[in-house]
């Protein structure tokens, strides 16, 4: 009988570098165009957003999160070139590139 192996047990969770690009108003609020975030183990979009808000503070924090600590629904999130939402609930792969942007309007 072949015993199946759990790949998670074979490879210990280590820091995952995630590159975060800021666009539009969020770039100005962050004071930079990008950050590299290292989170332990697997992480999701909300963990990444909370970490950059903690790291950069105001005004980025209040642009990303409302007073109750929820990510503002107006924040646009991309993983690679695909727009995603928090409701997708997917974990980010190692080396993922996340882009955060505020909506653009005008004419």
Long-range contacts (C-beta under 8 A, 24 or more apart in sequence): 13-40, 13-41, 13-42, 14-40, 14-41, 15-39, 15-40, 16-40, 16-41, 16-42, 16-43, 16-92, 16-94, 16-95, 17-94, 17-95, 18-43, 18-48, 18-92, 18-95, 18-96, 18-97, 18-98, 19-95, 19-96, 19-97, 19-98, 20-48, 20-52, 20-98, 20-99, 20-100, 21-97, 21-98, 21-99, 21-100, 22-60, 22-99, 22-100, 22-101, 23-99, 23-100, 23-101, 23-102, 24-101, 24-102, 24-103, 24-104, 25-63, 25-102, 26-60, 26-63, 26-64, 26-75, 26-100, 26-101, 26-102, 29-56, 29-59, 29-60, 29-63, 30-56, 30-60, 31-56, 32-56, 42-91, 42-92, 43-91, 43-92, 44-86, 44-89, 44-90, 44-91, 44-92, 45-77, 45-79, 45-84, 45-86, 45-88, 45-90, 45-92, 45-98, 46-71, 46-86, 48-92, 48-98, 49-75, 49-77, 49-100, 52-100, 63-102, 64-100, 74-102, 74-103, 75-100, 75-101, 75-102, 76-100, 76-101, 76-102, 76-103
